[in-house]
Amino acid sequence: MATIGLAHARRFALAIALAIAAAVVCAAGARAAPAAAPTPDPPVVRSLKAEYQGLVAAARALTARQKDLLARQNAQAREIEALQDSEPGLLGRLRLERLLAANLALSNQLSEIAADLAANDKARGGVREAVYRAYTNEMEEVVRNLRQATDRGAARRLAHRFYELLERRAPWQTVAVPEGDFSRTAVEVGDQDSAQDLSAKADLLADLAAKVRAAIADVDKEIQRLRRETKLATEMNAMVKEMNLFEEGARFTRRPEDAARVPETLPNPPTGADDRALLATPLLPEQQEALGAERAAKSWSNEVKRLEDERKALSQLLSELTARADALRKAAHERKSRDAAGG
């Protein structure tokens, strides 16, 4: 059995976002630093956000159009039903034909809108991932610059920039692992199955194999992301301790009384200038500082191991499905040959 849980993945995605913040801001007696002026997003992020806003506007327009067409189609359907029930005369039948044609045209338009909405949703997902990666790239650049900083003032500004980017990035995180249950993959083959039946069952197994292959790609993507996050947080945490920059993270922490209100799933990306990103977790007491970082590292390690086990199970299932599909195609060819010889 190979099952990927979307709910689990989403909960862990939120936990990772919080754990990263906890690992890099934990300290004893951290002082709240004076509020600094916000720094601008990198140009690539601003461009991607503008693209996302355009896609959101297009989706809203499509949805409004879809709602209008559905209302018109429903009104037509009621009129069609009334005419059909009334045994119409010649004029009524002509009216009925026009309504049926118009209703079909509306159905075609609605199908096109549904396809456009699906494409828009896919595009928005791609832009969301691109925004998240762009923020991560900028955070890694900040860490590289911080590693070379010799002036404490510059180091504090870089640390502040890191936490600012971390906060802004959080709402754009997506979960690469989809919901997928491949536990029911058995295909029964009977003695009475024709060559066509066997070919159809082979195609079914091939379709399942393609879905498993896509799931493996998603798992690989999530493993890669977690490893990158682990490296980034570990490096930043080490420099925060080395340079005693804890106060730069304190001003980004969530108040303890707000912690219980963290949603299980990440919020939608901001659509206005006043939207706030996900904040970091509270600072940990001194005696828990090392333990907090260790918990975060262990959490990442455990999740990577879970995903690696999941990938191993999916890979085994993929091999089985592929082999089974090949065997059925071979059996279909042999049965077709026997049927032709017997005919």
N, C-alpha and C positions, 0 to 999 in steps of 0.2 A: 504494500500500500504506500502510495506517495501522495501526501496532501500538503498543500501550501495554504496557510491561514492568513488571509488579508487582515483580519482584526488584530491578530498577534503582531503582524508586521507593522501595522499602523501604530499600535501601542508602543512597540519597541522603537519606532522612528521618533516618537515624541520623547521617549526615555533617553535615547541617544542625544537628542538636541539638548536636553536638560543636563545629562551627564557630562557632556563636553564643557558646558558652562560651569558646572560644579567642580570639575577637575581643575579648571584654570583660575577660579576665583576663591577657592577655599583658603582661609587664613585666620589667624587669631587677631582679634582686636582691630579688624580692618576699619579704616576711617573713610567716611564718605568724601570723595574728592569734589572740589568745586565743579559745578556743571560747566562743561566746555561746549563751545559752539559746534553744532553737528557738521561733520565733513560731508562733502558731496559723494554720491555714488560714483563708481568708475564709469567712464563713458559707455563702455559696452553694456553695463547693467542698465543705464538710462535708456539706451537704444532698445534693449530687449523689453524693458518695461513698457515703453511706448508701443512696441509691437504687440505686446500682450493686451494693452488697453484697446488697441484697434481690433483685435480678435474678440475681446469681450463685447465691444460695441456691435460688431458684426453678428455675434451670437444673439444678443438681445434683439436686434432688428429681425433676425431670422425667426426667433421665437415669437415675436409679436406678429409677424406675417403668418406664421403657422397657426397661431391662435385665431386670427381673423379668417383664414381659409377654412379651418375646422368649423367655426361658427356658421359660415356660409354653406358648407357641405351638410351640416346637420339640418339647417333650415330647408335645404333642397330635399334631403332625405325624407323629412316630414311631409313635404308637399307631394313628393313622388308616391309615398305610401298612401296619402289621402286620395290621389288620383286613381291609383290602382284599385283601391277599395270601392270607388264610386262608379265603376263601369262607365268610363268616359266615352263621349261621342267622338266625332272626327276631330274637332278642335281640341278636345281634351287629350286625345291620343297624340296629336302633333305637339301639344305642350309637354306631354310626358316624354316624348322622344328628345325634345330639346333639353329638358331637365336631366335626363339620363346622360346625354352627351356632355352637358356642362358639369355634371357630377363626376364623370370619368376624367374630364380635364382637371378638375380640382384634385382628384386623387393623384394624378400624375405630378401636379405641382407640389403636393404634399410629400410625395416620394422624393422629389428633387430636394426639397427643403430638409427632409430627414437626412439625406446623404450629405448635404452641405453642413448640417449641424454636427454630424459624426466627424467629418473632415476638420471642422473648426475645433472640436473637442480634442482631436488628436494633435492638431497644431498647437493649441494652448498647452497641452501636456509637454510637448517638445520645448516650448519657450520657457515653461516653468523649470524644467530640468536645466536649460541653458542658463537661466538666471542663477539658479543654485550653484552651478559649476563656476560661473563667473565670480560670484561672491567667494567661493572657496579658493579660486585662483588668486584673488586679491588678498585673502587672508594668508595664504602661503607666502605671497610676496612680502606681506607685512612681517611675517615671522623671519624671513630671510634678512630683511632690513634690520629687524630688532637684534638678530644675532650679531650683526656688524656694528651696532650702535655703541658709541663710547661716551656720549653725552647723556646724562640722566634725563634731562628735559626732553630730548629727542626720543629716548626710550619710553618715557611716560606717554608721549603723544602717540607713539606707535602702538603701545598697549591699549590705549583708549580707542584707537582706530580698529584694532582687532575685535574688541568687545562690541563696538558699534556695528561692525560688519556681521559678527555672529548674531546679533539681535535682529538685524534686518534680513538676514538670510533665512531664519527659521521658518517663516510662513510659506516659503517657496519650496520646501522639501517635499519630494514625492516619494512614494513607496514603489520600488521597482518590482517587488514580488506580487504577482496577481493571485487572486483566489482561484484555486484549481484543485479538484478532487479527481485523481486518476485511478481510484481504487477499483472502480467497476469497468474493467477493460476486457472482461472475458467475452469471447465470441464463440458461440457454439457452432460446431460443424456437424451436419448430419449426413448419413449415407445417401439420402435422397437429394442432397444439394446438387444443383446443376452447375455447369461451368460458370454460368452467369452469376449464380448465387455466390460461388466461391470468390469470383472476382469482386463482387460488391462487398463481401466481408473483408477481403484484402484491402480494398479502398478505405473501408471504415477504420481498420487498424492503422493504415498509413496516415489518415487524418488525425487519429489520436497521437501517433508518433510525432507529427508536426507540432501539435499543441504541447507535448512534453518537451520537445526541443526548444520551443519558445520559452517555456517555463525555466528550463536550464539556463538559457541566456539571461533571463531576468534575475535568477539566483546569482549568476556570475557577476552581474552588474551591481547587485546589492553587496556582495562580498567585497568587491573592489572599492565601493564607496565607504564601507565600514573600515577597511584597512587604511584608506586615505584619511578618514576622520581620526582614527586612532593615532596615526603618525602626527597629524597636525596638532591634536590636543596634547599629546605627550610632549612635543617640542615646546609648545607654548607654556605648558605647565612648568617645565623645567626652567625656562627663562624667567617666568614670573617669580619663582622661588629664588633664583640666583640673583635677580636684580631688585628683589623686594618691591614688586610693582602691584601688590595685592589691592591697594586702594583704587587703582584704575578700574578694577572689575567690580568694586563694591557698589558703585553708583548704578550699575546695570542689574542689580539683583532684585528679585521679586520679594515683596514683603511676606513674612511667614504666614500671615493670615490670608494671603491671596493664593497660597500654594494649592489649597484644596480645590480651587476653581479652575485649575488647568484642565482643558478639555482633553478627552481621550484621543481625538483626531486633531490634526493641525488645522488652523483656520484657513480660509481661502486667501489667496494672495491679496495684498492691499489694492483697493481700487480708487483710493483718494489720498490726498497729501496728509490727512490727519490720521490715517489708519496706523495702528501700532503693531509692531512685530512681537513675537513671543519673547518674553523676558527670561533672564537666567534664574537659576535657583538660589536660595539664600546661602550666605556664607556659612561654612561649617566651623564649629569651635576648634580651638587649637589641637586638642587631643584627638580630634577626628580628622585632622587635615590629611595625614598620610592614608588613613583608612578610606577617606572619600575618594582619593585618586586611585587607590587600589581597587575599590568597588567599581569605579568607572572602567578601569582597564579590564577587570574580570568580566564585567557585563559585556563589553565589546568582544572579548575573547570567546565567551560562551555563545554569543549570537553568531559569530563567524563559524564556530564549530558546529552549531545547529544547522546553519545554512550549508556547510560543507557536507554534513551527513545527509541533508535533504537532496543535495546535488548528486551524491553517490547513489541514493535510492532512485532518483529520477533517471540517472544514466543507465542503471540496470534495467529499469522498466523500458527505456527507449530501445535498448538492445533486444529485449524480449519481444516488443511490439514489432520491431523491424524484421526480426527473424521470422516471427509468426506470419507477417504479411507476405514475406517472400515465399514461405512454404505454401501459403494458400494460393498465391499466383501460380506457383509451379503445379500445384494440384489441379487448378483450374485449367491450365494448359494441357495437362495430361488427360483430364476428363474430356476436354473438347476434342482432343485427338482420338480418343477411344470412341466418342460419339460419332465422329466423322467416319471412322473406319467401320463402325457397326452399321451406319446408315448406308 
